[in-house]
Structures are given as structure tokens and as C-alpha cells.
Amino acid sequence: MIARTYAEFASGLTLDAVPERVRERACHLMLDSIGTGIAALGETWGQSAFAAARDLGEGRSPVLGHGRSLAPREAALVNGLLMHGLDYDDTHSRGIIHATVSSLPAALAAADNAGASGADLLRAYIIAMEVSTRVASVAAGGFHRHGFHPTSLCGAFGATVGAGLLMGLDAQQIGMAQGIVLSMAGGSLEFLEDGAWTKRLHPGWAASSALTAATMAKHGFVGPKAAYEGRFGLYSLYLRDGAPAGLADACAGLGESWEIENVSVKPLPACHMTHAAGDAAAAICAEHGLSGDDIARVVVLVPEAVIPIVCEPSAPKKVPATSYDAQFSIPYIVATALLKGRFTLDELDGAALADPDVLKLAQKVDYAVDPDTDYPVHFTGEVIVETTDGRRIAKREAVNRGAADRPLSNAEIRAKYDDNAARRVTAVQAAAIADAVLDIANHPAARLSDLLAAAVPVEIREGTAA
């Protein structure tokens, strides 16, 4: 049974058995998602979610920027939502999953509740990442094709294994917990139709479900054993056409190869499927300095599988109503990068979304299927600009920046964190959090929990957040 294999892997793995480079990268991935969570503090959707979570369960678990204020499950829910809400967090390309933002909130809540060491927190996070990314990879993009979001659906399983370990579950109980969370795992892509907030909720729901399932298993609750390969297990149920041929890959290389090294860190605050096109457009801007009036037409080559996510339906993609619409819009991102040479969080505020020059150019942006893509290994993209004076300018990004074989360095991740954190907290707070994360193995987990809880921006303290 796959669940049993994961459980035995988790129970038997020591932190010393994880290569130092993997441990170091894991710490930087945690730092990256914490930075994206800090940047999200004060957002309306975050405040709404926190208010709802407080109604559901107050307590002493740490909530990023909101003190020690919620019960563990609610804290994990809100922390996951904040870390993922700006869509600036990491992605495992083969699994097409944002794995840190369920793995870390579940581990953080469980570690704090158990009084665990930072080393145990790091170990549980690494294990959760290795499980979630493999679970998602087996489907080879199939979950997306059927309208399910792997970040929620698959993230629940890895988070359950990691949380169970921190709760002191043995291998049999961790196996059982995965069967229990099968009945809680889900996540619809319907948000793509109207820019709804629900995608932001997905990783937090996975983390919260993980804590529920692990706690139930701890107290002897029985779940199905064949959580993945069963007749109504994860793959048969959600892929609708039976278990995939690559089912054996679910456990391939456990403890020998490390999927954490295949996690991509986002250089742009948008759906990863847009990055190559965004960077290609920015490069054209830097080299040619075109205005909107210079451009007659733009064609963006994208993998066929991403068209329903970042290109269609066409009308709202060309005139995004919300920042979330914009983050999933090839026309908006390409038009912005062609005119401004960048795409940052600043390009997602209200004034940017209403920029008439960008919106006018977005109407000229069309798409076509990229015939040379190796998606989902890479999120490829090519931008072809036809100018009003008859020129044809093309730029291709065959390997998206930040991918596993074109990674952001740890120093670049730290710089991204510093930029994100500076938007909401003081330099002293930001540095203390970074030091705690990067040295997590040498301190109690509660040290990091306390710092995250205390990272309260002035506007939240004074009740003036947007």
C-alpha cells in the first residue's frame, strides 16, 4: 500500500539522513512562503478569512501577523491562505502543486501544539513536501484537466503525514490518517470563471484537514488502507478513468532523490504558467522599448494544457476585474511587461488594473498552441510581436526562470523575501524571522511561531487594514 510506504518512510527518516543541501533549500522554501504571507497581511480577503476563523475556534496557536489567537486547525487554515493568497509561492512543476503552503502551516501548528523542536518541524516539513509532490506528480496534470486543484487535493496527504509525525503517531496510525484525509481532500478550479477567492483557501483547507485526520487516527479512528490505489481511492476517484500507469512513481526514490530540489520559486507574482511569457515580454521591452501604438498584434505561444487556465475565457482575461483575474491572464501580464518591462505586486493594485494603455494593448494579445513545449517539465512561453511598421519580434523562454534546472539561488530567494517582508513589517522584524527560519534546526519551533505571530503591521494593529 502506498500509504503504508509513506508512513514507514516518515517514521524512519532522521534529519541527519537528509543531505545538507536539501535541508538548506527547504529552509529557503519556507522563508519564501513566509515572505509571501507577510506581503499579504492586510488584504481584504485575509482579514475576512481571519474573522471567520476566529468565529470557528479561538486559541493559542500562532497566526502570521495576528498573534496567538486561533485553535490549531483554524491557524493552519489562515496561515495557508495568507502564504498562498498572492499566488507568489513556490510550485513543484511536475506535480503542478504549491506544496509548501499546505506542508508548512500544518507542520507549524502541529509543532507548536506539541512543543516540538525546530529540527522536528524541519523534518516534518521535508517529509510532507516529498509526499505531496509525488502524489501530485503521478497524475501528470490529470487533476487540472478534471477541474481539481492539486494544491488542495494532494497537499492534504503530505500535510497529514508531516503533522502526524509531529503528533507522535506511529507508522500504522500515519497510514490510517492518509485514508481518513481522503474523505476531506478536494479543491475546485471554478474560481477561474469569476476570480473568486476560493483558490486562496485551498492550501489552508488541506493543512486544516491534515490536522483533523491525524488527530482522528491518533485516537484510533479507522480509515481505508488503500487511500491512493483503491477502487475509490484518490486516483480512480478524481481522475475518473482509473489509476494512472505511473502509479509506482508515487514512491519512487523516497529517501534517495529529493523532490524539494525540483520545486520552483516564483520570480513573478502570478500563475506559474504565465511566467515564461511575462519574462519574454519584459525582455522585448528592454531591448526594443515599444509603445502600445507601435504594436499591431501580439501572439503568445503556450502549452495547450494551460489555455483554459490563463487564456480562456478570453474576454475577462483581457479586462481583468480583480488582481486574481490578472494573475491568471496571459493578455494582461504580457501587455504589462511589454509596456513596463516588469510584473511585480505593484502591477496588481487598483490603479495598475485600470491602466488604459495596458488594457488597450491586452486587446491585441492572442494565443496559439506552442508546438515545441515540454510542459509540465517546464512552463514554456514565446511572445511574438508584430509591429505597425512591419517588423516581427520574437522572444522564447523554453525554460521558465525559477524552474528546477534554472533555479533562483538561495540568495535570490532571500532578496525576494526581504522585498516582500518590507511591504508590511520593519526591517528588524523581517531579519529576526529570516534568522529563525534559516537556523530553525537549532532552536525550538516556538521561537519561529512567536516571531510570526508578532509580525503585526501597524494597519492591522490599529484596525485600518484595507
Secondary structure as GFF3:
##gff-version 3
##sequence-region A 1 466
A	DSSP	alpha_helix	2	12	.	.	.	ID=ss1
A	DSSP	three_ten_helix	15	17	.	.	.	ID=ss2
A	DSSP	alpha_helix	20	39	.	.	.	ID=ss3
A	DSSP	alpha_helix	44	56	.	.	.	ID=ss4
A	DSSP	beta_strand	58	62	.	.	.	ID=ss5
A	DSSP	beta_strand	68	70	.	.	.	ID=ss6
A	DSSP	alpha_helix	72	84	.	.	.	ID=ss7
A	DSSP	beta_strand	91	92	.	.	.	ID=ss8
A	DSSP	alpha_helix	100	114	.	.	.	ID=ss9
A	DSSP	alpha_helix	118	138	.	.	.	ID=ss10
A	DSSP	alpha_helix	142	145	.	.	.	ID=ss11
A	DSSP	alpha_helix	150	153	.	.	.	ID=ss12
A	DSSP	alpha_helix	155	166	.	.	.	ID=ss13
A	DSSP	alpha_helix	171	181	.	.	.	ID=ss14
A	DSSP	three_ten_helix	190	193	.	.	.	ID=ss15
A	DSSP	alpha_helix	198	218	.	.	.	ID=ss16
A	DSSP	alpha_helix	234	239	.	.	.	ID=ss17
A	DSSP	three_ten_helix	247	251	.	.	.	ID=ss18
A	DSSP	three_ten_helix	259	262	.	.	.	ID=ss19
A	DSSP	beta_strand	263	264	.	.	.	ID=ss20
A	DSSP	three_ten_helix	272	274	.	.	.	ID=ss21
A	DSSP	alpha_helix	275	288	.	.	.	ID=ss22
A	DSSP	three_ten_helix	292	294	.	.	.	ID=ss23
A	DSSP	beta_strand	295	302	.	.	.	ID=ss24
A	DSSP	three_ten_helix	304	306	.	.	.	ID=ss25
A	DSSP	alpha_helix	307	310	.	.	.	ID=ss26
A	DSSP	alpha_helix	314	318	.	.	.	ID=ss27
A	DSSP	alpha_helix	323	327	.	.	.	ID=ss28
A	DSSP	alpha_helix	330	340	.	.	.	ID=ss29
A	DSSP	three_ten_helix	345	348	.	.	.	ID=ss30
A	DSSP	alpha_helix	350	353	.	.	.	ID=ss31
A	DSSP	alpha_helix	356	362	.	.	.	ID=ss32
A	DSSP	beta_strand	365	369	.	.	.	ID=ss33
A	DSSP	beta_strand	381	387	.	.	.	ID=ss34
A	DSSP	beta_strand	392	397	.	.	.	ID=ss35
A	DSSP	alpha_helix	410	422	.	.	.	ID=ss36
A	DSSP	alpha_helix	427	438	.	.	.	ID=ss37
A	DSSP	three_ten_helix	440	442	.	.	.	ID=ss38
A	DSSP	alpha_helix	445	454	.	.	.	ID=ss39
A	DSSP	alpha_helix	458	461	.	.	.	ID=ss40
###
